[in-house]
Amino acid sequence: MEILVAKRIHVKYATIISETISSSAQVRGTGIARRTPAYIQKKIESGDAIIALDGDAFAGFCYIEAWGHEKYVAHSGLIVNPTYRGVGLAKKIKTQIFQYTKEKYPNAKIFGITTGLPVMKINYDLGYKPVTFSELTDDPDFWKGCQTCKNYDVLTRTNRTMCLCTGMLYNPNAEHSNGKKNRLQSFKNAFKRIKK
């Protein structure tokens, strides 16, 4: 199994990726926004996607979207081919795109909205925290992407304050701040030991 940044040669998988996302939404009965093959192709060509391949067979995919002048970044379209489900591939893809995003967009807050418990757990393990929608991007183009979700009426009725999805956010600035606090506390503890 190979998990890598998708390149132009991977455009041939755009249709199967789009179809897998759509069929997964139907099977699970959950709100997953549909993405056209053309949209998937655009993400691949821009270097904003991770693909998992088993030889030449499509195994999984996820892409990056930047919002609010790259202040916010979202991971979307996380999908695993049904043949490869249940072996931890989603977590490997998500971990790789998370690391890649931190390199490509080092100052961006990384967020996601999902109804899936497995994705919530993966996000939590990576350092995301559950947040209200007000802490996510206010870029209207992001929220337009929810229009193909079957729960879109909930989002519009609440004026984008809530939906059936859970919002999760990774803030790199909070990580640095917590790191400084932890280092300061370690220093204080060491100083106390020296004084004794």
N, C-alpha and C positions, 0 to 999 in steps of 0.2 A: 504494500500500500504506500502510495506517494501522496503527500500533502504539500502543495506548493502554491506560490503566487501565480494566478492564472495569467497566461500570455495569449497573444493573438492566435497562436496555433490551437488554443482551446475553445475558440469561438464555435467550433463544430458541435460542442455540447450544449449550446444555448437553448435549443428547442427541448431537449430532454430535461434540462434543469427546470425550465418554465413549466413543462408538463408535470414534473414530479412535485413541484410546489403546489400546483392547482389540485392534483389528485390527492395529495396529502391533506389539504384543507377540506376536501369533500369527505374523505374517509374519517378524519378526526372530528368533523363537525365543528371545528373551531374557527375563529376569525384569523385568517391568514390572507394578507393582501396579495393579489395575483401580480405577476410580473411577466411581461411579454418577452419572447426570445430577443427582440431588438433591444430591449432594456438590459437584459442579461449580457448581450453582446457588448453594449456600450461600457458596462462595468468591467468586463474582461479586458477590453481594449485600453481602458484607462489605467489598468494596473491596480484596480480597487477591488480585487476578488481573490479568494482562496478556493482552490479546487482539490478534491481528493480523487485519485485515480487508482484503480487496481488493474495494472497493465493499461489497456486501452478502454477499459470499462469505467463509466462514470459511477463514482461512489458517494460523493458529497460536495457541498458548495456553500459559500457564504460571501456576501459582498459588503463593502463599506460605502456609506453615504455621508458627505460632509454638509453641514448646515450652518447658517449664521456666520458666514465668512470664516468657516473652519474652526469656530469656537466650540462647536458640538460635532460629534461624529457618532453615527449609528451603525450597528451591524444588522443587516437584514438578510432575508432569504436563506437563513440557515436550514439546510435540507440534507437529508441522508437518503440515498436510494434504499428502498425497502429491503433489498437483498443484503444490505450491510448494516441494518439496524440491530441494536442490542449488543454491540461489541465495543461501545465507547467512542465511536468515530465522531459523533457530534461534539463531544468534549474536546477531542484533539483538534478538530477544525476550529472550534471557537477559541481555544487557547492560542492557536497559531495566528488567527486573524487579530486577536487581542494584542499579541506581542508586535505584530506587523503594524498595527494601527498606532501603537505607542511610538514606534520609530518614525512612521510617516507623518503623523500629526501629534508631535510631542506635547503640545500645550492644550490640546482639545479635551473637553469632557466627553467621555464615551458613554452612550446611553442606549437603552433598548426598551421596547414595550413587547410584552408577550403574555399569552394565556397559558403557556406550557410550563408545567412544574419542572420538568427536566432542565429546560433552558434557564429557569429562575435559579435552580440549584447551581448550574454551571456558572452563571453570572455571579452569584453570591461567592462561590469559591474563588473567583478571579478578583474579588474586591468590590464588586458593585454593591450599592445599597438601594433598598426600595425607597422611592421618592414619589411625591405628588407630581402630576403632570405640569404644574406651574414651574417646576425646577428643570424641565426639559426645554428643548429649543422652542421658540415662538415663531420660527420660520414657517409661514403658511404652506410652503411647498412640501415640507415634511408631512404635514397633516393631510394634504391632498392625497398622499400615497395610501392613506387609509380608506379612500373612497371605495375600493373594490372589496373591502372586508365586509362580511355580513353584519357586523356590529356597528357599522359606521353611524347609524341613526342614534345609537346611545351616545357616541362621541359628540355629535352635533347638538343633541338635546341638552347636553350638559355644558355646552359652550367650551368644549375641549378641556374641561376640568377633570373628567374621569371617564372611564370606559370599563369593559370587562378585562382589558389588559392591565398588567402591573407595570408601572414605570420603574426602571432601575438605572442607576447612574454610577459611573466610576469617575471620580474627580482626581486628576493627578496632583492638583495643588493640595488637596486634603491629605494625600499620601505623603507628600513632602512635609506638610505641617505636622502630621502624626509622627513621621520619622524624626523630626527635630525634637518634638516633645519626648519621644521615647529615649533619644540620645541624651537629652537634658536630664531626664529622670535617672538614667543609668549613671550619669556623671554625679548627680546628687547622692545617689546610693553609695557609689564608690567613695565619695568624699566623706560620708558619714562613717563608713567602715574604717577609713584612714584615721579619722579623729578619735575613734575608739581605741 
